[in-house]
Amino acid sequence: MTGPRQNNNPWILRSDIRLAVVTGLGAGFGLLNSIPFGYYVPLCTAAVLSGSYGNSMKLSIQRILGSVMGVLIVLLFSRGLQLPLPLGLGLALASVRLFGGALGLQVGYKVAGNIVIMGWLVHSAEESIWGMSRLFWTAFGIALSLWATRYVWPSGTIPSLHRRFASFIDELINDFRLESIQLEAEAPNRMSTTQRRVRRTEILQQINALRQQRDVAQLELGLNPENHPLHQLWTELDLLISQLLSVLDGLRGLPSPVQSPPLIKELHLQEANVLKHHIKLLAGLASDLRKPDLVEKQCLDLESLSELSRDLQTAAQQLTATLEEHADRAGHDADISPERMRQIVLRTSLIEHGASVLHDCFPGVARSRPVTAIR
């Protein structure tokens, strides 16, 4: 017997409760305050408080620009130009639309038009006081809304993205561990072509879903998210993952390693050792991404990860030295075909390339750049 079906679309969300609480508190503070027209606080919070910080910031900028523009225009046309009401009001609204379009306002110009009409027709006797009070309460409501999006039930989109990055890195760790086991086994069993194709499709679907979630999380970074440290971290993680996927694709496409002669077997064991260092560094990265304080720190714990990176580079350099020392002798002394020797060199080169990827593209490192860049 199946249990009760989980409701994926609840009637009330935490963001809805937050909106109600913040709007109610803003209304109480504004109405009990001695400054007049405090009822504009709940009107502002209801308009700009949304589910994400970035959306709230965009709406806030639209609203404050529209409010300032509306107050200036109504004071100019009603007090400065002394035009007849029909002509002056029409020109004022046309100016709102003109300047709103020039500023790129999508919502703010409606606020400006409302201010022009209300200020001219309802508050004509106290336009200056009403306009300044409205600007003050609008600014207060915006500040209250932005504070609420950060500290009152903040969105879990960014921590969820970090956990998803960590889970994807776990997938890479499993694939590298499988390659390491194949290099140590006496009779390795490679994945079939169909299995490799299915695995690649699964990985590509996961990385596409990861990138879509990253686009959603960027809304939490506010204006100019490309300059935010977390955006740079995500970009470097995406680059690192893409490069490592290329390494894994290359390793999967090679034939099973043959553990003979002994020099080649020793080389394969060193390759497996380098892959284990890959795994240790990636495991440390995944552990850092799962830490809750990453959102506040906005950077990885590079001090602990740098030691793992140095160990990886040392192992990779030893592997290069072993290849240069033994590969030529093994090719002459043993019965190794040129085709197999090319595959041996290619496998070692791919593993060394993975080490250089983790060295050059590791997130948060100053030298981070694509490994294809000119050194």
MIGU-424120 format. One record per residue (C-alpha): residue in one letter; residue number from 1; x, y, z. Coordinates in Angstrom, 3 decimals. Layout:
a:NUM:X:Y:Z .
...
This chain:
m:1:0.000:0.000:0.000 .
t:2:1.456:3.300:-1.028 .
g:3:1.769:6.170:1.377 .
p:4:0.204:9.583:0.943 .
r:5:1.344:11.397:-2.154 .
q:6:3.691:14.268:-1.445 .
n:7:2.354:17.666:-2.463 .
n:8:4.928:19.226:-4.773 .
n:9:2.962:22.480:-5.089 .
p:10:2.085:23.660:-1.563 .
w:11:-0.519:26.330:-1.194 .
i:12:1.652:28.481:1.058 .
l:13:5.393:28.965:0.625 .
r:14:7.887:30.364:3.099 .
s:15:8.366:33.345:0.767 .
d:16:4.612:34.053:1.009 .
i:17:4.730:33.963:4.812 .
r:18:7.802:36.208:4.769 .
l:19:5.995:38.692:2.521 .
a:20:2.983:38.759:4.841 .
v:21:5.090:39.175:7.991 .
v:22:7.383:41.868:6.579 .
t:23:4.497:43.772:5.007 .
g:24:2.539:43.645:8.261 .
l:25:5.489:44.837:10.339 .
g:26:6.200:47.609:7.833 .
a:27:2.583:48.718:7.893 .
g:28:2.530:48.834:11.689 .
f:29:5.755:50.815:11.890 .
g:30:4.697:53.261:9.194 .
l:31:1.218:53.926:10.580 .
l:32:2.414:54.338:14.169 .
n:33:5.226:56.683:13.167 .
s:34:4.876:60.455:13.397 .
i:35:6.055:60.942:9.801 .
p:36:2.945:61.157:7.577 .
f:37:1.962:58.819:4.767 .
g:38:3.494:55.725:6.400 .
y:39:1.062:53.484:4.523 .
y:40:3.470:53.607:1.571 .
v:41:5.752:51.155:3.397 .
p:42:3.485:48.099:2.926 .
l:43:2.709:49.212:-0.616 .
c:44:6.437:49.229:-1.357 .
t:45:7.292:45.928:0.330 .
a:46:4.388:44.188:-1.387 .
a:47:5.698:45.435:-4.746 .
v:48:9.441:44.707:-4.435 .
l:49:9.771:41.769:-1.991 .
s:50:10.133:38.612:-4.109 .
g:51:11.580:35.146:-3.712 .
s:52:15.170:36.073:-4.593 .
y:53:17.540:38.874:-3.681 .
g:54:18.366:39.648:-7.304 .
n:55:14.736:40.075:-8.335 .
s:56:14.044:42.228:-5.285 .
m:57:17.045:44.407:-6.118 .
k:58:15.887:44.904:-9.713 .
l:59:12.361:45.798:-8.635 .
s:60:13.720:48.124:-5.951 .
i:61:15.840:50.072:-8.430 .
q:62:12.878:50.372:-10.784 .
r:63:10.642:51.631:-8.000 .
i:64:13.038:54.186:-6.509 .
l:65:13.929:55.603:-9.937 .
g:66:10.258:55.815:-10.876 .
s:67:9.401:57.481:-7.569 .
v:68:12.133:60.113:-7.875 .
m:69:11.209:60.794:-11.487 .
g:70:7.492:61.098:-10.649 .
v:71:8.057:63.528:-7.770 .
l:72:10.341:65.754:-9.852 .
i:73:7.966:65.818:-12.820 .
v:74:4.858:66.588:-10.775 .
l:75:6.623:69.439:-8.970 .
l:76:7.957:70.826:-12.244 .
f:77:4.690:70.802:-14.167 .
s:78:2.281:71.685:-11.359 .
r:79:4.357:74.351:-9.603 .
g:80:6.975:75.467:-12.092 .
l:81:5.271:75.763:-15.495 .
q:82:1.791:76.797:-14.295 .
l:83:0.032:75.091:-17.236 .
p:84:-3.702:74.401:-17.424 .
l:85:-4.606:71.089:-15.762 .
p:86:-5.523:69.073:-18.896 .
l:87:-2.477:70.256:-20.855 .
g:88:-0.051:70.091:-17.937 .
l:89:-1.195:66.632:-16.813 .
g:90:-0.965:65.278:-20.342 .
l:91:2.531:66.680:-20.872 .
a:92:3.614:65.376:-17.469 .
l:93:2.465:61.831:-18.244 .
a:94:4.088:62.016:-21.676 .
s:95:7.342:63.075:-19.991 .
v:96:7.053:60.137:-17.626 .
r:97:6.785:57.746:-20.547 .
l:98:9.623:59.462:-22.404 .
f:99:12.088:59.544:-19.526 .
g:100:11.008:56.110:-18.340 .
g:101:11.827:54.660:-21.732 .
a:102:15.158:56.503:-21.808 .
l:103:16.078:55.036:-18.400 .
g:104:14.964:51.557:-19.455 .
l:105:12.255:51.355:-16.791 .
q:106:9.842:48.467:-17.217 .
v:107:7.854:48.864:-14.009 .
g:108:9.090:52.132:-12.531 .
y:109:7.407:54.406:-15.056 .
k:110:4.006:53.138:-13.868 .
v:111:4.901:54.213:-10.347 .
a:112:5.974:57.600:-11.702 .
g:113:2.673:58.031:-13.531 .
n:114:0.743:57.145:-10.394 .
i:115:2.735:59.731:-8.420 .
v:116:2.046:62.428:-11.043 .
i:117:-1.717:61.809:-10.960 .
m:118:-1.981:61.424:-7.172 .
g:119:0.274:64.392:-6.466 .
w:120:-1.491:66.706:-8.880 .
l:121:-5.128:65.732:-8.205 .
v:122:-5.181:64.488:-4.584 .
h:123:-2.229:66.138:-2.809 .
s:124:-2.004:69.394:-4.724 .
a:125:-2.034:71.427:-1.496 .
e:126:0.940:69.557:-0.013 .
e:127:2.846:68.223:-2.979 .
s:128:6.299:68.918:-1.569 .
i:129:5.661:67.315:1.828 .
w:130:3.782:64.386:0.286 .
g:131:6.484:63.810:-2.343 .
m:132:9.382:63.833:0.125 .
s:133:7.469:61.631:2.572 .
r:134:6.674:59.138:-0.152 .
l:135:10.324:58.990:-1.241 .
f:136:11.401:58.432:2.379 .
w:137:8.936:55.615:2.996 .
t:138:9.713:54.062:-0.369 .
a:139:13.411:53.989:0.477 .
f:140:12.602:52.518:3.903 .
g:141:10.389:49.835:2.369 .
i:142:13.099:48.919:-0.134 .
a:143:15.727:48.605:2.599 .
l:144:13.353:46.475:4.674 .
s:145:12.603:44.214:1.701 .
l:146:16.260:43.685:0.791 .
w:147:17.093:42.934:4.423 .
a:148:14.266:40.393:4.560 .
t:149:15.442:38.519:1.454 .
r:150:18.872:38.094:3.067 .
y:151:18.013:37.297:6.685 .
v:152:14.370:36.184:6.926 .
w:153:14.109:32.675:5.513 .
p:154:16.697:33.311:2.786 .
s:155:16.515:31.290:-0.393 .
g:156:18.310:27.925:-0.379 .
t:157:19.127:28.083:-4.083 .
i:158:22.856:28.766:-3.676 .
p:159:23.523:26.072:-1.013 .
s:160:21.523:23.647:-3.152 .
l:161:23.711:24.500:-6.151 .
h:162:26.868:23.901:-4.108 .
r:163:25.564:20.505:-2.997 .
r:164:24.773:19.660:-6.594 .
f:165:28.291:20.615:-7.661 .
a:166:29.607:18.357:-4.884 .
s:167:27.389:15.472:-6.008 .
f:168:28.594:15.853:-9.573 .
i:169:32.203:15.837:-8.402 .
d:170:31.384:12.612:-6.539 .
e:171:30.347:11.149:-9.891 .
l:172:33.723:12.138:-11.339 .
i:173:35.449:10.564:-8.330 .
n:174:33.644:7.282:-8.953 .
d:175:34.723:7.304:-12.601 .
f:176:38.351:8.048:-11.704 .
r:177:38.252:5.317:-9.056 .
l:178:37.013:2.850:-11.674 .
e:179:39.899:3.790:-13.972 .
s:180:42.330:3.339:-11.076 .
i:181:40.964:-0.138:-10.345 .
q:182:41.317:-1.074:-14.010 .
l:183:44.991:-0.046:-13.957 .
e:184:45.709:-2.196:-10.880 .
a:185:43.766:-5.275:-11.970 .
e:186:45.542:-8.227:-13.560 .
a:187:42.630:-8.859:-15.913 .
p:188:40.697:-5.585:-16.230 .
n:189:37.205:-5.561:-17.681 .
r:190:36.482:-2.460:-19.743 .
m:191:33.076:-0.918:-20.316 .
s:192:31.444:-1.759:-23.607 .
t:193:30.820:0.899:-26.228 .
t:194:27.122:0.957:-25.370 .
q:195:27.840:1.362:-21.669 .
r:196:30.270:4.211:-22.349 .
r:197:27.704:5.942:-24.537 .
v:198:24.981:5.578:-21.901 .
r:199:27.315:6.845:-19.177 .
r:200:28.318:9.860:-21.239 .
t:201:24.672:10.697:-21.902 .
e:202:23.905:10.535:-18.167 .
i:203:26.843:12.797:-17.355 .
l:204:25.857:15.350:-20.013 .
q:205:22.279:15.430:-18.714 .
q:206:23.552:16.057:-15.202 .
i:207:25.874:18.861:-16.245 .
n:208:23.106:20.517:-18.290 .
a:209:20.787:20.405:-15.249 .
l:210:23.625:21.800:-13.145 .
r:211:24.120:24.728:-15.505 .
q:212:20.394:25.479:-15.528 .
q:213:20.388:25.574:-11.731 .
r:214:23.419:27.862:-11.829 .
d:215:21.483:30.307:-14.028 .
v:216:18.694:30.331:-11.443 .
a:217:21.151:30.830:-8.574 .
q:218:22.657:33.876:-10.309 .
l:219:19.446:35.751:-9.503 .
e:220:20.513:35.643:-5.853 .
l:221:23.720:37.564:-6.602 .
g:222:22.017:40.885:-7.282 .
l:223:23.173:43.352:-9.918 .
n:224:26.230:42.556:-12.064 .
p:225:26.436:38.905:-10.941 .
e:226:29.419:38.323:-13.237 .
n:227:31.529:40.376:-10.799 .
h:228:30.428:38.416:-7.739 .
p:229:32.990:36.015:-6.179 .
l:230:30.486:33.143:-6.174 .
h:231:29.808:33.622:-9.897 .
q:232:33.545:33.399:-10.554 .
l:233:33.737:30.283:-8.383 .
w:234:30.917:28.621:-10.332 .
t:235:32.529:29.523:-13.652 .
e:236:35.836:27.992:-12.576 .
l:237:34.046:24.880:-11.314 .
d:238:32.279:24.524:-14.655 .
l:239:35.601:24.849:-16.491 .
l:240:37.250:22.293:-14.197 .
i:241:34.408:19.803:-14.625 .
s:242:34.388:20.183:-18.414 .
q:243:38.136:19.581:-18.640 .
l:244:37.989:16.522:-16.378 .
l:245:35.119:15.082:-18.413 .
s:246:37.340:15.296:-21.494 .
v:247:40.069:13.399:-19.636 .
l:248:37.619:10.681:-18.577 .
d:249:36.232:10.356:-22.102 .
g:250:39.753:9.838:-23.401 .
l:251:40.562:7.204:-20.758 .
r:252:37.330:5.292:-21.388 .
g:253:38.063:5.142:-25.102 .
l:254:41.409:3.343:-24.630 .
p:255:41.742:-0.473:-24.654 .
s:256:42.196:-2.366:-21.396 .
p:257:45.721:-2.030:-19.927 .
v:258:47.955:-5.092:-20.244 .
q:259:50.123:-5.787:-17.194 .
s:260:53.241:-6.890:-19.071 .
p:261:56.191:-6.510:-19.249 .
p:262:57.011:-5.591:-15.600 .
l:263:58.157:-2.082:-16.556 .
i:264:54.767:-1.339:-18.098 .
k:265:53.014:-2.839:-15.075 .
e:266:55.013:-0.507:-12.837 .
l:267:53.977:2.397:-15.053 .
h:268:50.304:1.415:-14.747 .
l:269:50.608:1.251:-10.958 .
q:270:52.061:4.766:-10.906 .
e:271:49.203:5.922:-13.141 .
a:272:46.746:4.441:-10.650 .
n:273:48.570:6.268:-7.857 .
v:274:48.208:9.604:-9.678 .
l:275:44.487:8.936:-10.159 .
k:276:44.181:8.290:-6.416 .
h:277:45.675:11.737:-5.824 .
h:278:43.046:13.079:-8.270 .
i:279:40.401:11.455:-6.102 .
k:280:41.776:12.891:-2.845 .
l:281:41.836:16.437:-4.218 .
l:282:38.364:16.163:-5.734 .
a:283:37.020:14.683:-2.485 .
g:284:38.439:17.657:-0.582 .
l:285:36.806:20.022:-3.079 .
a:286:33.433:18.268:-2.739 .
s:287:33.701:18.428:1.053 .
d:288:34.381:22.173:0.919 .
l:289:31.402:22.748:-1.360 .
r:290:29.104:21.059:1.143 .
k:291:30.099:23.398:3.985 .
p:292:27.207:25.718:4.925 .
d:293:29.497:28.723:5.481 .
l:294:30.677:28.769:1.855 .
v:295:27.879:31.212:0.975 .
e:296:29.275:33.725:3.470 .
k:297:32.990:33.024:2.901 .
q:298:32.544:33.034:-0.906 .
c:299:35.802:31.117:-1.373 .
l:300:37.214:27.642:-0.827 .
d:301:39.591:26.554:1.914 .
l:302:42.634:26.741:-0.352 .
e:303:45.104:26.225:2.475 .
s:304:44.117:22.603:3.004 .
l:305:43.466:21.911:-0.682 .
s:306:46.823:23.338:-1.764 .
e:307:48.674:20.557:0.071 .
l:308:46.655:17.926:-1.788 .
s:309:47.370:19.766:-5.042 .
r:310:51.124:19.720:-4.360 .
d:311:51.006:15.980:-3.663 .
l:312:49.211:15.473:-6.967 .
q:313:51.787:17.489:-8.886 .
t:314:54.630:15.540:-7.272 .
a:315:53.033:12.228:-8.239 .
a:316:52.435:13.480:-11.795 .
q:317:56.066:14.565:-12.143 .
q:318:57.225:11.145:-10.954 .
l:319:54.938:9.522:-13.510 .
t:320:56.433:11.672:-16.285 .
a:321:59.944:10.708:-15.198 .
t:322:59.005:7.019:-15.161 .
l:323:57.510:7.219:-18.630 .
e:324:60.588:8.930:-20.042 .
e:325:62.908:6.477:-18.294 .
h:326:61.202:3.158:-19.026 .
a:327:58.983:3.574:-22.073 .
d:328:61.797:3.690:-24.617 .
r:329:63.612:0.733:-23.028 .
a:330:60.406:-1.294:-22.831 .
g:331:59.711:-0.603:-26.498 .
h:332:63.110:-1.971:-27.520 .
d:333:63.553:-4.831:-25.029 .
a:334:60.027:-6.235:-25.099 .
d:335:57.668:-7.313:-27.781 .
i:336:55.450:-4.232:-27.740 .
s:337:53.868:-3.069:-30.946 .
p:338:54.059:0.603:-31.899 .
e:339:50.260:0.829:-31.644 .
r:340:50.258:-0.422:-28.039 .
m:341:53.121:1.900:-27.155 .
r:342:51.133:4.839:-28.517 .
q:343:48.190:3.795:-26.335 .
i:344:50.459:3.541:-23.275 .
v:345:51.857:7.005:-23.900 .
l:346:48.378:8.388:-24.581 .
r:347:46.985:7.005:-21.314 .
t:348:49.861:8.501:-19.333 .
s:349:49.471:11.813:-21.159 .
l:350:45.754:11.936:-20.361 .
i:351:46.393:11.290:-16.667 .
e:352:49.093:13.984:-16.612 .
h:353:46.668:16.288:-18.412 .
g:354:44.116:15.661:-15.656 .
a:355:46.743:16.658:-13.084 .
s:356:47.514:19.852:-14.997 .
v:357:43.774:20.605:-15.206 .
l:358:43.477:20.355:-11.424 .
h:359:46.563:22.580:-11.148 .
d:360:45.624:25.302:-13.636 .
c:361:41.825:25.356:-13.414 .
f:362:41.263:24.763:-9.710 .
p:363:38.597:27.187:-8.397 .
g:364:39.860:30.153:-6.432 .
v:365:43.474:29.835:-7.536 .
a:366:44.980:32.989:-9.035 .
r:367:46.522:31.095:-11.920 .
s:368:43.168:29.579:-12.953 .
r:369:42.896:29.573:-16.724 .
p:370:42.073:27.074:-19.474 .
v:371:44.837:24.497:-19.826 .
t:372:44.901:25.262:-23.551 .
a:373:46.206:28.758:-22.845 .
i:374:49.769:29.654:-23.863 .
r:375:52.045:28.980:-20.939 .
